[in-house]
Amino acid sequence: MKHIVNLNLRVALNKIGVAALLIFLTAALLPCRAHAGLEYLPIQDNGRVKPFDTFAREMLHLVWGKETYKGKKATDVVFSWIVMPFGPNDPWDNTNLVLIQSAGLREAMGLSKTQMYYKPMELLENTKLGLLLQDLKNKQEAHEKLNPFYTSVETLENQLTAYHAIRLGEGVRFVPTKGSTAWQNLAQMDEADKARFKKITDAYVESITAQTKNDPAAEAAADKQISQAVADFVAGVRAQYGNYYDQRKLDVEVQYNRFQPFRFAWVFYFIALILFGFAYFGQWSKWTLFAWSATGVALLFHVAGFVSRMYILGRPPVSNMFETVVWVSFMAVVFASIIYRFNRSIIVPLAATMVATLGLLLCDIGSSVLDGSLMLLQPVLRDNFWLSTHVLIIVSSYAAFFLAFFIGDIVLFYYLRDEKKYQTRIRDGVNGIYRAIQVGVVLLAAGIILGGVWADYSWGRFWGWDPKETWAFIALMGYIVILHGRIAGWLRQFGLAAAAVLAFSLVLMSWYGVNFVLGAGLHTYGFGAGGVQYVASFVAAHLLYAAYVITLRQSRLKNAAASGAKTTKSSVNL
């Protein structure tokens, strides 16, 4: 009877998961063609056609640091930058709008130590900014690696340049150019296009006026006028230039921006993490089914996000740090599901949901470091075959090592508590670590070999000791030593758990350190900055944790040995 109830419950939960996916796909991924307002206005930016919604979110995030401004949508804010006339009392130029996070940069410019937002005009009139920008230019021309201070100077330059380009009508390209791949900005459009665009701006001004007067009816009417004006503008451009963009992709991109599937995914992973925690630490096995159901729903949202990005960009989603973190989170859960099928230990999915929750949460809140923008590939990466093999395999190996890392954390926790009492849990965890490392070593070795083939295809040489190649090789050798030590008997249960925690620093150096710390080598498409202090703190904390457990356990073993010797001596005397 119990099995029948469990089976029915499982079927019901599976139906709930499938229903959740269908609801999400209907609401988030299917095009919403009934409304075609400013969000759906096609523009060209960074080499691709995107909806104005995406462009506005990116620009507002660059300048303001968030995708909304005091409750207002990015499209409304950025479009107001376009239509609002210049003047001595220009409200945007005299609004605290530009975010400067670097305290060092604020101090160098003589700004407040506590204030983080500044007026664009105030910054342009700052006499010290020109000197800093000249220093930055000299460093860029000399191809020097920028330190965090000059990276913040570069960011400020990009913020002010983007803002004023939009204000001048030069930063947004709305209309294609015959005989050229570059589109025309407002200043370059012909009179017919300008007249059609003016209808959009007029309707937008009416909408803002209605909002100011708190007149919902007038605002709704103005929004309809905006939608109609956008439709007329697009129709007019199509009549002149042909079918110049894919409407369905723009629709999907707008819905992807709105619903943020990866945010839903980490929320459900976190729920699953809590439920797995109840099942594992509280020994309440009945929670396992609910935990797996939450994991299944999270996976559906996760896949929906992948499918959206792949459809929009036409490539596998693993070209930057954001996408690799998302992929690692996904594959950790996949590997855990496979390993759990054989060893049935909840510690494995528990660790996997830790990886997935942490990874996707960082992607959600750490946008200044993990840029989730939908970007075209660098030329060296524009080969979907190699991107789908070498890069996916390498990044998947990181997921297996990350899984082993968190299982190692949990196993060391049980060594802290009582290794004799929790012998079974330690054994199950160590088995999970061993399987995860095996998977990771196979994938990393295959990925390195395929990377050499791709390097020969792209750069004309198989191996060149590039920093990325070197650290990937070091990580591989480190984990091979661990497997060899396990087979040879050098590493037993405790040694394997500690090694899984310590060796992951090699993966972090290959995955993050080469790109964000060293910033050198041929893999220039992956370079970035930011977050070094957080990653360093994460590594240091785990090194100290492992060292503490190792030291404490050694002390316990010595005390136990001394106690045993004393007992033996007393027995002999007796």
N, C-alpha and C positions, 0 to 999 in steps of 0.2 A: 504493500500500500504506500509506504514511504517513497519507494522508487517511482511509483506512478505519479505521486504529487510533485516530486522533484522534476520529473520529465515534463509534466504539464506546466510547471512554473518556468522551466527553461524555454519551452516553446513560446510561452506568453512573453517572456523577456526578449527573446529573439524577435518576436513580432514588433515589440515596442521599439527595438533598435532599428529595424527596417523602416518602420513608420517614421522614426525621427529623421532618417536619411532622406526619405521621400519628401517629407515636409521641408527639409533644408534645401534640397535640390529644387523644389518647386519655388520656394521663396527667394532663394539666394542665387541660384545659377541660371534658371530659365530667364530669358530676357523680359524686361518689363517695358513693353512698347507703348503702353497706354500713356506714359508720361515721357516726354523728351525735352526736358528743360535744360538748364545750363550744364548739368552734370554730363549730359550725353553729347555736348557739342564737341565735334572732333577737332583735334589740333595735332600739330607735329612738334615733337620735343625729343631731344637726344636720339634722333635717328629713327623714331617709330611714331606711328599714329596712335594716340591715346585719347580717352575722354577728358574733357576739361576737369572733371571731378578728380581724376588722378593727378593731373598737373597742379591743380589748386591745393590738394592735400600735401603734395611734395613741397611746393613753394612755401606754404604757410608753416609746415614743419621745419623747413630750413631756416626761415626768418624768426618765427615765434617759438619753435620748439615743440609745438603740438599741432594736431590736425583740426582743431577747432579753436576759435578765438572768443573767449568769454561767452560760450554757448552758441555762437554763430557758426554756421557751416563754412568750410573752407571755400567753396565755390562762391558764396556771397561775398566773403571778405576779399578774395583775390580779384573777383570781377569788379568790385568797387575800386580797387587800385587802378583798373584800366579806365573806368568811365569818369572817375572823379577828377575835376579840373585842377590844374596847378594854381597856386597863388600864395601870397604871404601868410595867409591863415589856413594853409592846407592842413586838414585834420590828421591825415596819416603821417605826414612828415613830422608832425609835432605830437605824436603819440608814442608812448613807451612800448615799442613794438619789437625791436631787435634784441634777441637773447644773446648775452655774452656770459657763458658759463665759467670761463677761465678767470680765476681770481688774479692770476699773474698778469693777464692781458689787461684787466681792468686797472690794476695798479700801474702798469706801464703807460696807460693812457691818461692817468690822473683821474680816474672815475671813482665812484663810490665803491667801498669794499663790500658792502652788503647788497646794494641794488644790482639786479641781474638784467633788467630790460631798459632799453634806451631809445631815445627818439632818433630816427634816421638822420635828420638834419643836424642834430647835436653831434652825432658821430662823424659826419662828413666835415663838420667845421672844426673837429678836434685836430690840432696842429701836429700832434704826435703820431696820428694814424698814418699820415703820408710817409713819415720816416720808417715806420714799421713795414709798410707795404713795399717800400724800396728795398729794405733788407730782405724781405721775403722774395722779391723778384730776383735779387742777386743769388740767393740760395737755390732758387728753382733753376736759374740759368746754369749754375755750377753743378746741378744734379745732386745736391746734397740731400741726405735724408733729414726730413724735418723733425725736430723735437716737438714735444707736446705744446710748447709755447707757440712756435711758429705754425703748427697745425691749427691752433685756435685763431691765429692771425689770418691764415688762409680761409678758414671757415667764415670769419667776419667779412673778408673781401667778397666771398661768394654770396653771402647774405645781402650785402649792400648792392652788389652788381645785379643780382636777380631781381631785387625789389625795384630798383630804379629802371631796369630794362622793361619791366612790366608796366610801371607808371608811365613810361615814355611811349608805350605801344609797340616796343621793339622786341619784347621778350616772349610774345605769344604769337604763333604762326597758325592762321586759320584757313588759308586758301592755298591750294597747290600752285605751282609755277610750271607753265608749259615748257617742255624741253629741259627741265631741271628737277632734281630730287628734293631741293630745298623749297619749303613753302614760304608764302608771303606773310609778313606781319601787317599790322594795321596801317602803318605808314606806307606800305608798298602796294596795298590793294587798289584795284581800279574803282571808279566811281560807282559802278553798279553793285559791287561787293560791299563797298562802304555804306551805300544806301540800305542794303539788306541788313547789314550789321547794326546800323543805327536803329532799326526797328527793335532789335534785341535790347539795346541800351535804353531806349525809351521805355519799353515795357519793364525793364529792370528798375528804372528810376521810379516808375509808378508803383511798383511793388514795395520799394523801400519807403516811399511816401505813405503808402497805406499802413505799413508796419509802424511808422512813426505816429500816425494818427490812431493806431489801434483799431483799424477798420477791417475785420476779418473778411467781409464780403468783397470789399475793394481789393484786398490782398489776393483772394482766390481768383478774382477776375484778372488781375495783373499777372498771376502765375500762369493762367491759361494763355494770356497774350505772349508771355515769354516762350512757352512751349510751341505756340504757333509760329512765332518769329524765328525760333531755332529751326523748326521744320522747314519754313520757307527759305531760310538762309542755306541750309544743307541742300534743299532741292535745287536752288539756283546755282550753287556751286557744282552739283552733279550734272546739271544741264550743260554747264560750260566746260567741265573738266572730265566728265564721265564718272564711272563707279570708282572713286578714288580711295575708298577705305572699306573695311569689313564691319558692317553695322552690328552683326551678332557678337563679334569679339568685344566691341565697345560696350554692348549691353551686359555681357558677362563680367567685364572688368568693373563696371559700376556696381553691380550686385556683389562682386567679390569685395570691393572696398567697403560696402555698407555692412555686410554680415560678418566679416572677419572670422572665417571658419577655424583658423588656428587658435583663436581665443576660445571658442567653444570647445575645441579639442583639449586644451590644457585644463579647462575647468572640469571636464569629465574625467580626465586622467587623474586630477587631484582627488575627485570623489572616489575613483577606483583605488587610489593610493590609501586613502583613509579606510576603505572597506577591506582591502588586503591587510592593512595594519591590524584591524580588529580580528581578522581571521587568523593572522600569524602570531602576533604577540598576545592577543587575548584568547587564542586557541578556540575561537568561535567559527568552526568550519562552515556553518550555515551562511556566513557572509561571503564565502568564496564565489558562489554563483552570482550574487549581486555585483561583486567586484568585477568579475569577468564581463558581465552585461554592460557595466559602465565603461569598461575598457573597449568593448565592441562599439559602443556609441561614439566614444572618442576617436576610434580608428576611422569610423565613417566620416566624421568631420575632417579628420586629418587627410584622408584620401580626397575628399571633396576639395580641400584647399590645393592639394597637389594637382588634381585634374584641372582646376580653374587656371592655375599658373601655367601649366603645360599647354593648355588650349590657347591662352592669350599670347604666349611667347613662342609657341611652336618648338619647344625644346625641353629636355629633362631639367627639372628644377634643382640643379646643384652647381651653380656657377659662382656663388659668393658665400660669405660666411653665414649669412642668414639662412640661406637655403640648405647648406650643409648641416646646420644645427637642427633644422626641421627634419631633414632626412635621417640624421642620427637618432632623433627621438622616435621616429617611426620604426626604424629597423631594430632598435632595442626592444620594442614591444613585440615585433615579429619574431626575433630570435628567442625571446623569453617564452613566447607561446609554443615554439617548437621544442625547446629544452624542457619545458614543463610537461609536455606530452610524454616524455620518457622518465623523468625523475619525480614528477608529481609533488614537488616541493614549492610551497607558496613563496618562499624567499626569492625565487627567480622573478615571477611577475611583480612582486613587491618592489624589487630593485628596478625593474623596467619602468614601472610607473613613476618612480623617482626620477629616472633619466628623462622621461617624456615630459613630466610636469616642469622640471627645472629648465629643460631646453626650450619648450614653447613659451614658458613664462618669461624667460630672458628675451626671446624674440618679440614678445608683446610689449615689455616695459623698457627694453634696452635698445630702442630704435636708433639712438645716437651712435651706437657701435655696430649693432646688427641691422644694417639697412635692408629693409624688406621691399624696397622699390622694385617694380617690374622693369628690369633693364635688359637691353640687348647684350649679346655676348661680345667679348673682345674677339678680334679676328682669329687669334690663335686657338680659341675655343670653338670656333664655328664648324664643328664636325660632330653631328649628333651621334654618330656611331661610337667615337672614342669617348665622348661625354657620357654616353650611356653605359660604357663598359669600364674604362679606367677610373673615372672620377667616382661613379656610383659604387664600384667595388672597393676602392680605397676608403671612401666615407663610410660604407657599410662595416668595414673592419673596425673603424673607430667606435661604431655603435656596440659591437661585441665586446670591445675592451672597456667601454664605459659601463656596460652591464656588469662585467666582472669586477670593476672598480667598486660599484655600489654594493654588490654582494659581499665583497671583501670588507667593506665598512661594517656591514651588519654582522658578519662572522667575528670580526675583531671585537665588536660590542659584546658578543656572547663569551669571548675569552676574558673580557673584563669582569663579567658577572660571575660565571662559574663554568669552566670548560668541562668539568666532569658531569655536572648536572645537565648541561645542554649538548652533550656529545652527539646526539642524533641530529640536532639542528646544525651543528657545526659540520658534520659529515655531509649532510645534504647541500649546505651552502658551498662547501669546497668542491663537491661534484659539479655544481652549477658553474663555479668559477672556471674549473678545468675545461668544461665543454665550451664555455664562452670564449676562452682564450684560444682553444683549438680552432674554432670558427674564425676568430679574428686573424690568427696567423695565416691560415689558408687564404683568406681574402686579401690580406695585406701583401702577401707574397705574389699572388696573382695580379693584384693591382700595380705593384711596382714593375713587374715584367711587362704588362700591357702599357704602362706609362713609358717605359723605355722604347717600346715599339712606336708609340705616338710621338715621342721626342725625336726619334729618327725620321719619322714622317714629316714633322713640323719644323724641326731645327737642324736636321741633317746629322744628328749624332744620337746614339743609344743612351749613353750615360756620360754625365759631365760633372758630377759631384756638386751640382747646384744645391743650395741650402735645403730646399724642399726635398730633393732626392736624398740628400745625406741624412736628414733627420727621419725620413720615412724608413730608410735602411737601418738606422740606429734603433728605432722603435721595434722593427721586425727582429733584429738580433736580440734585443732585450727580452722580448716575449719568447723567442726560441730558446734562450738560456733558461727561462722559467719552465718551459715544457720539458726541456732536457733534465733540469734539476728535479722535476717531479718524477720523471721516468727512472732516473738514476737513484732516487731515494734521498737526494740532498734536501729537497723541500718536502716536508710532510704537510699536514693540514694547516698548521699555524703559518709555516713558511710560505705556502701558496697564497693564503689569504693576505698576508702582509705584502707579498710581492705584487699581488694584483692592485693593491692600493698605491704602492710606491712607483710601479712601472708606468702607471697612467700619466705621470708627468712627462714621459717621453712622447706619448701621443699628443698631449697638449702642446708640447713644443713643436711638433710636426704640423699639427692642425692649426693652432693659433699663433704660437710664438714666431714662426718663420715669417708669417704675413704681417703680424701686428707689432712685433718687437724688433726682429732683425731687419725686415723690410728690404731684403736684398735677394738678387737672383733673377732667373728668367721668368719666374711665376709672378710677374708684375701685375697681372690682372686680378690677383687675390689680395693685394696689399690693402692695409687699412690702419686705423689708429683708434686708440681709446680702449678703456676697460682693462688696461694692464694691471692697475693696482688691485682690481677685483679678482682677476685670474691669479695673480701672484699670491693674494691673501688666501684664495681657495686652495692652492697648491701647498702653501706653507702650513695652513691649518691641518691638512690631511697628513703631511709629513710629520708634524708634531704629534698628531693623534696616533699614527702608526708607531712612532718612536716611543711614545708613552706606554702603549700596550706592550711593545716588545720589552721595554725595560721592566715594567711591572711583572710581566710573566716570568722573565728571567729571575727576578727577585723571589717570586713565589716558588719557582723550581728549586732555587738554592736553599730556601728555607725548608722546603719539603725534604730535600736531600739531607740537610743537616739534622732535621728532626728524625728522619729515618735512621741515620747513623747513630744518633744518640740513643734511640730506642734499642737498636741492635746491641750497642755496647752495654746498656743496662741489662739486657737479657743474658748476655754472656757472664756478667758479674754475678747475676743471680744464680 
